[in-house]
Amino acid sequence: MGFESPQVHAVQVDIAWEDPETNFARVRDLLGRAPVKPGDLVVLPEMFSTGFSFNVQRTSDASGATLRFLEDLARLLRVTIQGGRTLNGAAGEKARNVMTMVGGDAPEQPRPLGEYSKIHPFQREAEVIAGGDRVMVYPWRADPGREIKVCPVICYDLRFPELFRRGLDLGAEVYAIGACWPSVRHAHWRALSIARAIENQAFVIACNRAGDDPAGSGGLHYAGGSMVLSPMGEVLGELGEEPGVLSVPLDFGVLDAWRGKFSAWKDRKL
């Protein structure tokens, strides 16, 4: 039996406002119906357990419940998983909007793979969230012979190509974007995701949320539109507005061949 290409799964969940337990159940249900296999990569949206709320006293994962949920999923499914949450800052400091990564290749003890703090808080978000200062990559053991470098990205970060270039300098082969990107700017979401794949000659997993925020919080609508893109910017898979899981196999031979044939990523001067 030949080796199967590793898959990525973008979980486009309708996030219940400030309700982690409901959101955990929704994610479990969606993944329970997806073709997930050991070794795959699962990407969840920004702040997937609470929604994009500025009420950090309610959204902060002070109890560690969201972290434990990610660890349990990684262990149960034997996957690498990336999901967004908020964390309280130290005394007198703002909170952080983070992506937490966990590896489940050793099911008895999930591996912490790092935590990325959103570098670019979006407008009013900056009143309660401190911007991070470090681009990072983490290892995804996609197959026994290769460890893929994944660069985590959070929502508004997508508008800043310098972040992606720094990820490329760190060896990124995949960019995994978790977002709460509203429908009013959906055309930008799609265009920017495709551009980032093309200009960095890398796979892009663009995982957005579905659904609506409550009226009292601004009532934003989210159009979903999660995508997986090839290093040439081809759309390998795309969801509509409804909740679901986008599952796509990635062929890293395609990435190697394209970077070898058309070496724009090595030819830059600035």
Secondary structure as GFF3:
##gff-version 3
##sequence-region A 1 270
A	DSSP	beta_strand	7	12	.	.	.	ID=ss1
A	DSSP	alpha_helix	20	32	.	.	.	ID=ss2
A	DSSP	beta_strand	41	43	.	.	.	ID=ss3
A	DSSP	alpha_helix	56	59	.	.	.	ID=ss4
A	DSSP	alpha_helix	65	77	.	.	.	ID=ss5
A	DSSP	beta_strand	80	87	.	.	.	ID=ss6
A	DSSP	beta_strand	96	103	.	.	.	ID=ss7
A	DSSP	beta_strand	111	117	.	.	.	ID=ss8
A	DSSP	three_ten_helix	123	127	.	.	.	ID=ss9
A	DSSP	beta_strand	138	143	.	.	.	ID=ss10
A	DSSP	beta_strand	146	154	.	.	.	ID=ss11
A	DSSP	three_ten_helix	155	159	.	.	.	ID=ss12
A	DSSP	alpha_helix	161	169	.	.	.	ID=ss13
A	DSSP	beta_strand	174	178	.	.	.	ID=ss14
A	DSSP	three_ten_helix	183	185	.	.	.	ID=ss15
A	DSSP	alpha_helix	186	200	.	.	.	ID=ss16
A	DSSP	beta_strand	203	207	.	.	.	ID=ss17
A	DSSP	beta_strand	210	212	.	.	.	ID=ss18
A	DSSP	three_ten_helix	215	217	.	.	.	ID=ss19
A	DSSP	beta_strand	221	223	.	.	.	ID=ss20
A	DSSP	beta_strand	227	229	.	.	.	ID=ss21
A	DSSP	beta_strand	235	238	.	.	.	ID=ss22
A	DSSP	beta_strand	244	249	.	.	.	ID=ss23
A	DSSP	alpha_helix	252	261	.	.	.	ID=ss24
A	DSSP	alpha_helix	264	267	.	.	.	ID=ss25
###
